[in-house]
């Protein structure tokens, strides 16, 4: 699992880790059932505190992207397992939307550009 932390980016490190895990899933480099490195192993690899990695994992676990099983490890969930209730679905879509908006804003896009692009994609029904 290849990740790179940008310490001077202004984005909290735990959010960078969570973002990169999501990107690896989107690109198919991480698939449902794949095991993530332990928090300590990834922390050493990235040169960060293990609590920072644990926070990123907790965030991904809360939105049902991963599942941490004590004594077994942390695994990527199947999309069908990711949202088990309407409340979880609502929280997940809100978290993902906020995450997307923060990243787009960080990259310099204006709110109106983000909204217009989002609306266009929803209208087109393009989920790819």
DSSP file (Angstrom, degrees, kcal/mol; ACC not computed):
  #  RESIDUE AA STRUCTURE BP1 BP2  ACC     N-H-->O    O-->H-N    N-H-->O    O-->H-N    TCO  KAPPA ALPHA  PHI   PSI    X-CA   Y-CA   Z-CA
    1    1 A X              0   0    0      0, 0.0     2,-0.7     0, 0.0    20,-0.0   0.000 360.0 360.0 360.0 115.1    0.0    0.0    0.0
    2    2 A X        +     0   0    0     18,-0.1     2,-0.3     2,-0.0    22,-0.0  -0.821 360.0 160.5 -99.6 115.1    1.7    3.1   -1.3
    3    3 A X        -     0   0    0     -2,-0.7     2,-0.4    42,-0.0    14,-0.1  -0.938  21.3-161.0-131.3 154.4    0.8    6.3    0.6
    4    4 A X        -     0   0    0     -2,-0.3     2,-0.4    12,-0.1    42,-0.1  -0.989   8.8-149.9-138.4 128.4    2.5    9.7    0.9
    5    5 A X        -     0   0    0     -2,-0.4     2,-0.8    41,-0.2     3,-0.1  -0.818   3.7-152.9 -98.9 133.4    1.8   12.3    3.6
    6    6 A X    >   -     0   0    0     -2,-0.4     3,-1.6     1,-0.2     5,-0.3  -0.860  11.0-173.4-105.0  97.5    2.2   16.0    2.8
    7    7 A X  T 3  S+     0   0    0     -2,-0.8     3,-0.4     1,-0.3    -1,-0.2   0.746  82.0  48.3 -65.7 -25.5    3.1   17.5    6.2
    8    8 A X  T 3  S+     0   0    0      1,-0.2    -1,-0.3    -3,-0.1    -2,-0.0   0.304  83.8  95.9 -97.1   9.1    2.9   21.1    5.0
    9    9 A X  S <  S-     0   0    0     -3,-1.6    -1,-0.2     2,-0.2    -2,-0.1   0.732  86.6-127.7 -75.6 -21.7   -0.5   20.7    3.2
   10   10 A X  S    S+     0   0    0     -3,-0.4     2,-0.5     1,-0.3    -1,-0.1   0.307  74.2 117.4  88.8 -10.4   -2.6   22.1    6.0
   11   11 A X  S    S-     0   0    0     -5,-0.3    -1,-0.3     1,-0.1    -2,-0.2  -0.798  78.2-104.5 -90.0 129.6   -4.8   19.0    5.8
   12   12 A X    >>  -     0   0    0     -2,-0.5     4,-1.9     1,-0.1     3,-0.5  -0.209  26.1-124.7 -53.4 141.8   -4.8   16.9    9.0
   13   13 A X  H 3> S+     0   0    0      1,-0.3     4,-2.4     2,-0.2     5,-0.2   0.872 108.9  56.0 -59.5 -40.4   -2.6   13.8    8.6
   14   14 A X  H 3> S+     0   0    0      1,-0.2     4,-2.3     2,-0.2    -1,-0.3   0.866 108.2  49.2 -63.5 -33.0   -5.4   11.4    9.7
   15   15 A X  H <> S+     0   0    0     -3,-0.5     4,-2.7     2,-0.2    -1,-0.2   0.870 108.4  53.1 -72.1 -36.2   -7.7   12.9    7.0
   16   16 A X  H  X S+     0   0    0     -4,-1.9     4,-2.3     2,-0.2    -2,-0.2   0.912 110.5  48.0 -62.2 -41.4   -4.9   12.4    4.4
   17   17 A X  H  X S+     0   0    0     -4,-2.4     4,-2.2     2,-0.2    -2,-0.2   0.950 113.1  46.7 -64.2 -48.9   -4.6    8.8    5.4
   18   18 A X  H  X S+     0   0    0     -4,-2.3     4,-2.3     1,-0.2    -2,-0.2   0.916 112.6  51.1 -59.2 -44.1   -8.3    8.2    5.2
   19   19 A X  H  X S+     0   0    0     -4,-2.7     4,-2.5     1,-0.2    -1,-0.2   0.914 109.7  49.2 -59.4 -44.9   -8.5   10.0    1.8
   20   20 A X  H  X S+     0   0    0     -4,-2.3     4,-2.3     2,-0.2    -1,-0.2   0.857 108.3  53.0 -69.1 -33.8   -5.7    7.9    0.4
   21   21 A X  H  X S+     0   0    0     -4,-2.2     4,-2.0     2,-0.2    -1,-0.2   0.939 110.7  48.4 -62.7 -45.5   -7.3    4.6    1.6
   22   22 A X  H  X S+     0   0    0     -4,-2.3     4,-2.7     1,-0.2    -2,-0.2   0.907 111.0  50.3 -59.8 -42.4  -10.5    5.7   -0.2
   23   23 A X  H  X S+     0   0    0     -4,-2.5     4,-2.2     1,-0.2     6,-0.2   0.886 108.4  52.1 -64.7 -38.5   -8.6    6.6   -3.3
   24   24 A X  H  <>S+     0   0    0     -4,-2.3     5,-1.8     2,-0.2     6,-1.7   0.869 111.4  47.9 -64.9 -36.0   -6.9    3.1   -3.2
   25   25 A X  H ><5S+     0   0    0     -4,-2.0     3,-1.2     4,-0.2    -2,-0.2   0.934 110.6  51.0 -67.3 -46.4  -10.3    1.5   -3.0
   26   26 A X  H 3<5S+     0   0    0     -4,-2.7    -2,-0.2     1,-0.3    -1,-0.2   0.863 110.9  48.4 -59.9 -37.5  -11.6    3.6   -5.9
   27   27 A X  T 3<5S-     0   0    0     -4,-2.2    -1,-0.3    -5,-0.2    -2,-0.2   0.534 115.5-116.3 -81.2  -5.8   -8.7    2.7   -8.1
   28   28 A X  T < 5S+     0   0    0     -3,-1.2    -3,-0.2    -4,-0.4    -2,-0.1   0.563  84.4 119.4  82.9   7.5   -9.1   -1.0   -7.2
   29   29 A X  S   <S+     0   0    0     -5,-1.8     2,-0.4    -6,-0.2    -4,-0.2   0.776  79.4  41.9 -75.9 -25.8   -5.8   -1.3   -5.5
   30   30 A X  S    S-     0   0    0     -6,-1.7     2,-0.3    -9,-0.1    -2,-0.3  -0.989  80.5-172.3-118.2 131.3   -7.6   -2.2   -2.3
   31   31 A X    >   -     0   0    0     -2,-0.4     3,-2.7     1,-0.1    45,-0.4  -0.817  38.4 -73.6-120.9 159.3  -10.6   -4.6   -2.7
   32   32 A X  T 3  S+     0   0    0     -2,-0.3    45,-0.2     1,-0.3    46,-0.1  -0.249 121.6  24.8 -50.7 133.2  -13.2   -5.9   -0.3
   33   33 A X  T 3  S+     0   0    0     43,-3.2    -1,-0.3     1,-0.3    44,-0.1   0.161  88.3 133.7  94.8 -17.9  -11.7   -8.3    2.1
   34   34 A X    <   -     0   0    0     -3,-2.7    42,-2.3    41,-0.1     2,-0.4  -0.389  54.7-127.0 -65.8 142.7   -8.2   -6.9    1.8
   35   35 A X  E     -A   75   0A   0     40,-0.2    40,-0.3    -3,-0.1     2,-0.2  -0.776  16.4-141.6 -93.9 133.6   -6.4   -6.4    5.1
   36   36 A X  E     -A   74   0A   0     38,-3.2    38,-0.5    -2,-0.4     3,-0.1  -0.526  32.5 -92.4 -84.2 157.8   -4.9   -3.0    5.9
   37   37 A X        -     0   0    0     -2,-0.2    -1,-0.1     1,-0.1    36,-0.0  -0.291  51.6 -92.0 -63.0 156.6   -1.6   -2.8    7.7
   38   38 A X     >  -     0   0    0      1,-0.1     4,-2.6    -3,-0.1     5,-0.3  -0.256  37.4-109.1 -62.5 160.0   -1.7   -2.5   11.5
   39   39 A X  H  > S+     0   0    0      1,-0.2     4,-2.3     2,-0.2     5,-0.2   0.908 120.1  48.4 -59.6 -41.2   -1.8    1.0   12.8
   40   40 A X  H  > S+     0   0    0      2,-0.2     4,-2.3     1,-0.2    -1,-0.2   0.917 111.4  48.8 -66.7 -42.7    1.7    0.7   14.2
   41   41 A X  H  > S+     0   0    0      1,-0.2     4,-2.3     2,-0.2    -2,-0.2   0.931 114.7  44.4 -63.6 -45.7    3.1   -0.7   10.9
   42   42 A X  H  X S+     0   0    0     -4,-2.6     4,-2.5     2,-0.2     5,-0.2   0.884 111.1  54.9 -67.1 -37.3    1.5    2.0    8.8
   43   43 A X  H  X>S+     0   0    0     -4,-2.3     5,-2.2    -5,-0.3     4,-1.6   0.922 110.2  45.6 -60.9 -44.2    2.6    4.7   11.3
   44   44 A X  H  <5S+     0   0    0     -4,-2.3    -2,-0.2     2,-0.2    -1,-0.2   0.926 112.4  51.5 -64.0 -44.2    6.2    3.6   11.0
   45   45 A X  H  <5S+     0   0    0     -4,-2.3    -2,-0.2     1,-0.2    -1,-0.2   0.887 118.9  36.3 -58.8 -41.0    5.9    3.4    7.2
   46   46 A X  H  <5S-     0   0    0     -4,-2.5    -1,-0.2    -5,-0.1    -2,-0.2   0.608 107.8-121.3 -90.5 -13.1    4.5    7.0    7.0
   47   47 A X  T  <5S+     0   0    0     -4,-1.6     2,-0.3     1,-0.3    -3,-0.2   0.871  71.0 119.9  74.2  37.3    6.6    8.4    9.9
   48   48 A X  S   <S-     0   0    0     -5,-2.2    -1,-0.3    -6,-0.2     2,-0.2  -0.797  72.6 -81.3-127.0 170.3    3.6    9.5   12.0
   49   49 A X    >>  -     0   0    0     -2,-0.3     4,-1.2     1,-0.1     3,-1.2  -0.476  35.5-128.5 -70.1 140.5    2.3    8.7   15.4
   50   50 A X  H 3> S+     0   0    0      1,-0.3     4,-2.5     2,-0.2     5,-0.2   0.794 108.2  63.6 -63.9 -26.5    0.3    5.5   15.5
   51   51 A X  H 3> S+     0   0    0      1,-0.2     4,-2.0     2,-0.2    -1,-0.3   0.820  98.6  55.8 -65.0 -29.0   -2.6    7.3   17.2
   52   52 A X  H <> S+     0   0    0     -3,-1.2     4,-1.8     2,-0.2    -1,-0.2   0.919 109.6  44.4 -67.3 -44.3   -2.9    9.4   14.0
   53   53 A X  H  X S+     0   0    0     -4,-1.2     4,-2.6     2,-0.2    -2,-0.2   0.908 111.5  54.1 -65.0 -42.1   -3.3    6.2   11.9
   54   54 A X  H  X S+     0   0    0     -4,-2.5     4,-2.5     1,-0.2    -2,-0.2   0.886 106.9  51.7 -60.0 -38.6   -5.8    4.8   14.5
   55   55 A X  H  X S+     0   0    0     -4,-2.0     4,-2.2     2,-0.2    -1,-0.2   0.904 109.9  48.7 -65.1 -41.5   -7.9    8.0   14.2
   56   56 A X  H  X S+     0   0    0     -4,-1.8     4,-2.2     2,-0.2    -2,-0.2   0.920 112.3  48.8 -63.2 -44.1   -8.0    7.6   10.4
   57   57 A X  H  X S+     0   0    0     -4,-2.6     4,-2.4     1,-0.2    -2,-0.2   0.902 110.2  51.3 -62.9 -41.4   -9.0    4.0   10.7
   58   58 A X  H  X S+     0   0    0     -4,-2.5     4,-2.6     2,-0.2    -1,-0.2   0.912 109.0  51.3 -61.5 -41.8  -11.7    4.9   13.3
   59   59 A X  H  X S+     0   0    0     -4,-2.2     4,-1.2     1,-0.2    -2,-0.2   0.923 113.1  44.2 -61.9 -44.9  -13.1    7.5   10.9
   60   60 A X  H  <>S+     0   0    0     -4,-2.2     5,-2.8     1,-0.2     6,-1.0   0.841 113.0  52.5 -68.6 -33.3  -13.2    5.0    8.0
   61   61 A X  H ><5S+     0   0    0     -4,-2.4     3,-1.5     3,-0.2    -2,-0.2   0.887 104.3  56.3 -68.3 -39.4  -14.7    2.4   10.4
   62   62 A X  H 3<5S+     0   0    0     -4,-2.6    -1,-0.2     1,-0.3    -2,-0.2   0.811 110.2  44.2 -64.1 -30.5  -17.5    4.8   11.5
   63   63 A X  T 3<5S-     0   0    0     -4,-1.2    -1,-0.3    -5,-0.2    -2,-0.2   0.218 117.2-115.5 -99.2  14.6  -18.6    5.3    7.9
   64   64 A X  T < 5S+     0   0    0     -3,-1.5    -3,-0.2     2,-0.2    -2,-0.1   0.816  80.5 122.9  59.8  38.3  -18.4    1.5    7.3
   65   65 A X  S   <S+     0   0    0     -5,-2.8    12,-2.4     1,-0.2     2,-0.3   0.783  81.4  16.9 -89.2 -36.6  -15.6    1.6    4.7
   66   66 A X  E     -B   76   0A   0     -6,-1.0     2,-0.4    10,-0.2    10,-0.2  -0.825  69.2-142.0-127.9 167.9  -13.4   -0.7    6.8
   67   67 A X  E     -B   75   0A   0      8,-2.4     8,-2.5    -2,-0.3     2,-0.6  -0.985   8.1-153.4-134.8 124.8  -14.0   -3.1    9.7
   68   68 A X  E     -B   74   0A   0     -2,-0.4     2,-0.6     6,-0.2     6,-0.2  -0.872  10.4-169.8 -99.1 122.5  -11.6   -3.5   12.6
   69   69 A X  E >>  -B   73   0A   0      4,-3.3     4,-2.6    -2,-0.6     3,-2.6  -0.937  26.7-122.1-115.9 109.1  -11.8   -6.9   14.2
   70   70 A X  T 34 S+     0   0    0     -2,-0.6     4,-0.0     1,-0.3    -2,-0.0  -0.226  96.2  11.4 -55.6 129.6   -9.8   -7.0   17.4
   71   71 A X  T 34 S+     0   0    0      1,-0.1    -1,-0.3     0, 0.0    -3,-0.0   0.223 128.4  58.2  87.4 -14.4   -7.2   -9.8   17.2
   72   72 A X  T <4 S-     0   0    0     -3,-2.6     2,-0.3     1,-0.3    -2,-0.2   0.751  99.9-117.7-113.2 -42.9   -7.7  -10.3   13.5
   73   73 A X  E  <  - B   0  69A   0     -4,-2.6    -4,-3.3     2,-0.0     2,-0.5  -0.878  34.0 -54.2 134.8-168.9   -7.0   -7.0   11.8
   74   74 A X  E     -AB  36  68A   0    -38,-0.5   -38,-3.2    -2,-0.3     2,-0.3  -0.958  51.9-174.0-118.3 129.6   -8.6   -4.2    9.7
   75   75 A X  E     -AB  35  67A   0     -8,-2.5    -8,-2.4    -2,-0.5     2,-0.4  -0.900  29.7-110.7-128.9 150.2  -10.3   -5.1    6.5
   76   76 A X  E     - B   0  66A   0    -42,-2.3   -43,-3.2   -45,-0.4   -10,-0.2  -0.641  41.3-132.1 -75.0 131.6  -12.0   -3.4    3.5
   77   77 A X        -     0   0    0    -12,-2.4     2,-0.2    -2,-0.4   -43,-0.1  -0.497  17.1-106.6 -84.5 154.7  -15.7   -4.0    3.6
   78   78 A X    >>  -     0   0    0     -2,-0.2     3,-1.4     1,-0.1     4,-0.7  -0.545  32.6-117.9 -69.6 144.5  -17.9   -5.1    0.7
   79   79 A X  H >> S+     0   0    0      1,-0.3     3,-0.9     2,-0.2     4,-0.5   0.849 115.6  58.5 -55.3 -34.1  -20.0   -2.2   -0.6
   80   80 A X  H 34 S+     0   0    0      1,-0.2    -1,-0.3     2,-0.2     3,-0.2   0.774 107.9  46.5 -67.1 -24.9  -23.2   -4.2    0.3
   81   81 A X  H <4 S+     0   0    0     -3,-1.4    -1,-0.2     1,-0.2    -2,-0.2   0.545  93.8  82.2 -89.4  -8.5  -22.0   -4.4    3.9
   82   82 A X  H << S+     0   0    0     -3,-0.9     2,-0.5    -4,-0.7    -1,-0.2   0.792  94.4  34.9 -76.2 -29.0  -21.1   -0.7    4.2
   83   83 A X     <  +     0   0    0     -4,-0.5    -1,-0.2    -3,-0.2     3,-0.0  -0.891  58.5 163.8-130.4 104.8  -24.5    0.8    4.9
   84   84 A X        +     0   0    0     -2,-0.5     2,-0.3    -3,-0.2    -1,-0.1   0.623  64.2  29.1 -97.4 -14.4  -26.7   -1.3    7.1
   85   85 A X  S  > S-     0   0    0      1,-0.1     4,-2.8     0, 0.0     5,-0.2  -0.953  77.2-113.1-142.6 162.1  -29.3    1.3    8.1
   86   86 A X  H  > S+     0   0    0     -2,-0.3     4,-2.6     1,-0.2     5,-0.2   0.893 118.7  51.9 -61.4 -39.3  -31.0    4.4    6.9
   87   87 A X  H  > S+     0   0    0      2,-0.2     4,-2.3     1,-0.2    -1,-0.2   0.919 111.4  46.5 -64.0 -42.8  -29.3    6.4    9.6
   88   88 A X  H  > S+     0   0    0      2,-0.2     4,-2.6     1,-0.2    -2,-0.2   0.900 111.7  52.2 -65.0 -40.4  -25.9    5.0    8.7
   89   89 A X  H  X S+     0   0    0     -4,-2.8     4,-2.7     2,-0.2     5,-0.2   0.922 110.1  48.0 -61.5 -44.2  -26.6    5.7    5.1
   90   90 A X  H  X S+     0   0    0     -4,-2.6     4,-2.1     1,-0.2    -2,-0.2   0.926 113.9  46.5 -63.0 -44.8  -27.4    9.3    5.8
   91   91 A X  H  X S+     0   0    0     -4,-2.3     4,-2.5     1,-0.2    -1,-0.2   0.892 112.9  50.9 -64.4 -39.3  -24.3    9.8    7.9
   92   92 A X  H  X S+     0   0    0     -4,-2.6     4,-2.8     2,-0.2     5,-0.2   0.937 110.8  46.0 -65.7 -47.5  -22.2    8.1    5.3
   93   93 A X  H  X S+     0   0    0     -4,-2.7     4,-2.3     1,-0.2    -1,-0.2   0.878 114.0  49.8 -66.1 -35.7  -23.4   10.2    2.4
   94   94 A X  H  X S+     0   0    0     -4,-2.1     4,-2.7    -5,-0.2     5,-0.2   0.932 112.3  47.0 -66.1 -44.6  -23.0   13.4    4.5
   95   95 A X  H  X S+     0   0    0     -4,-2.5     4,-2.4     1,-0.2    -2,-0.2   0.921 114.0  47.3 -62.8 -43.7  -19.4   12.4    5.5
   96   96 A X  H  X S+     0   0    0     -4,-2.8     4,-2.5     2,-0.2    -1,-0.2   0.899 112.9  49.0 -65.1 -40.1  -18.5   11.5    2.0
   97   97 A X  H  X S+     0   0    0     -4,-2.3     4,-2.7    -5,-0.2    -2,-0.2   0.929 112.3  47.4 -65.3 -45.3  -20.0   14.8    0.6
   98   98 A X  H  X S+     0   0    0     -4,-2.7     4,-2.7     2,-0.2    -2,-0.2   0.913 111.9  51.5 -60.6 -42.0  -18.2   16.9    3.2
   99   99 A X  H  X S+     0   0    0     -4,-2.4     4,-2.2    -5,-0.2    -2,-0.2   0.926 111.5  46.9 -60.6 -46.9  -14.9   15.1    2.5
  100  100 A X  H  X S+     0   0    0     -4,-2.5     4,-2.8     2,-0.2     5,-0.2   0.923 112.6  49.1 -61.4 -46.3  -15.3   15.7   -1.3
  101  101 A X  H  X S+     0   0    0     -4,-2.7     4,-2.6     1,-0.2     5,-0.2   0.911 110.6  50.5 -63.2 -43.0  -16.2   19.4   -0.8
  102  102 A X  H  X S+     0   0    0     -4,-2.7     4,-2.6     2,-0.2    -1,-0.2   0.925 113.0  46.3 -60.3 -44.2  -13.2   19.9    1.6
  103  103 A X  H  X S+     0   0    0     -4,-2.2     4,-2.1     2,-0.2    -2,-0.2   0.939 113.4  47.9 -65.8 -45.8  -10.8   18.3   -0.9
  104  104 A X  H  <>S+     0   0    0     -4,-2.8     5,-2.3     1,-0.2     4,-0.2   0.905 113.5  48.3 -61.5 -41.1  -12.2   20.3   -3.9
  105  105 A X  H ><5S+     0   0    0     -4,-2.6     3,-1.7    -5,-0.2    -1,-0.2   0.916 109.4  52.7 -63.9 -43.5  -12.0   23.5   -1.9
  106  106 A X  H 3<5S+     0   0    0     -4,-2.6    -1,-0.2     1,-0.3    -2,-0.2   0.867 105.0  55.8 -59.7 -36.3   -8.4   22.7   -0.9
  107  107 A X  T 3<5S-     0   0    0     -4,-2.1    -1,-0.3    -5,-0.2    -2,-0.2   0.494 127.1-100.8 -77.7  -2.2   -7.6   22.2   -4.5
  108  108 A X  T < 5S+     0   0    0     -3,-1.7     2,-0.2     1,-0.3    -3,-0.2   0.504  71.4 145.2 101.8   5.1   -8.8   25.7   -5.3
  109  109 A X      < -     0   0    0     -5,-2.3    -1,-0.3     1,-0.1     2,-0.2  -0.541  47.3-123.4 -77.7 142.6  -12.3   25.1   -6.7
  110  110 A X     >  -     0   0    0     -2,-0.2     4,-2.2     1,-0.1     3,-0.4  -0.520  23.2-111.9 -82.2 152.0  -14.9   27.7   -5.9
  111  111 A X  H  > S+     0   0    0      1,-0.2     4,-2.6     2,-0.2     5,-0.2   0.865 118.0  52.4 -51.7 -40.3  -18.2   26.5   -4.2
  112  112 A X  H  > S+     0   0    0      1,-0.2     4,-2.7     2,-0.2    -1,-0.2   0.890 108.2  50.5 -66.5 -37.9  -20.2   27.3   -7.3
  113  113 A X  H  > S+     0   0    0     -3,-0.4     4,-2.3     2,-0.2     5,-0.2   0.913 111.8  48.3 -62.9 -42.6  -17.9   25.2   -9.5
  114  114 A X  H  X S+     0   0    0     -4,-2.2     4,-2.7     2,-0.2    -2,-0.2   0.944 113.9  45.8 -62.4 -48.6  -18.2   22.3   -7.1
  115  115 A X  H  X S+     0   0    0     -4,-2.6     4,-3.0     1,-0.2     5,-0.2   0.920 112.8  49.8 -62.6 -45.3  -22.0   22.6   -6.9
  116  116 A X  H  X S+     0   0    0     -4,-2.7     4,-2.3     1,-0.2    -1,-0.2   0.914 113.7  45.5 -61.2 -43.3  -22.4   22.9  -10.7
  117  117 A X  H  X S+     0   0    0     -4,-2.3     4,-2.4    -5,-0.2    -1,-0.2   0.919 113.6  49.1 -66.7 -43.5  -20.2   19.9  -11.4
  118  118 A X  H  X S+     0   0    0     -4,-2.7     4,-2.4    -5,-0.2    -2,-0.2   0.944 112.5  48.0 -59.7 -48.9  -21.9   17.8   -8.7
  119  119 A X  H  X S+     0   0    0     -4,-3.0     4,-2.6     1,-0.2    -1,-0.2   0.896 111.0  51.8 -59.8 -41.6  -25.4   18.8  -10.1
  120  120 A X  H  X S+     0   0    0     -4,-2.3     4,-2.2    -5,-0.2    -1,-0.2   0.927 110.7  47.0 -61.8 -46.2  -24.2   17.9  -13.6
  121  121 A X  H  X>S+     0   0    0     -4,-2.4     5,-1.6     2,-0.2     4,-1.2   0.899 112.3  49.7 -65.4 -40.4  -23.0   14.5  -12.6
  122  122 A X  H  <5S+     0   0    0     -4,-2.4     3,-0.4     2,-0.2    -1,-0.2   0.925 111.0  49.9 -63.3 -44.1  -26.1   13.7  -10.7
  123  123 A X  H  <5S+     0   0    0     -4,-2.6    -2,-0.2     1,-0.2    -1,-0.2   0.894 112.3  47.4 -60.1 -40.6  -28.3   14.8  -13.7
  124  124 A X  H  <5S-     0   0    0     -4,-2.2    -1,-0.2    -5,-0.2    -2,-0.2   0.693 103.6-132.7 -75.6 -18.4  -26.3   12.6  -16.0
  125  125 A X  T  <5 +     0   0    0     -4,-1.2     2,-0.9    -3,-0.4    -3,-0.2   0.799  47.6 160.2  71.0  27.5  -26.5    9.6  -13.7
  126  126 A X      < +     0   0    0     -5,-1.6    -1,-0.2    -6,-0.2    -2,-0.1  -0.746  13.5 163.8 -89.1 106.9  -22.7    9.1  -14.1
  127  127 A X              0   0    0     -2,-0.9    -1,-0.2     1,-0.2    -5,-0.0   0.397 360.0 360.0-100.9   2.2  -21.4    7.0  -11.1
  128  128 A X              0   0    0      0, 0.0    -1,-0.2     0, 0.0    -2,-0.1   0.482 360.0 360.0 -81.1 360.0  -18.1    6.0  -12.8
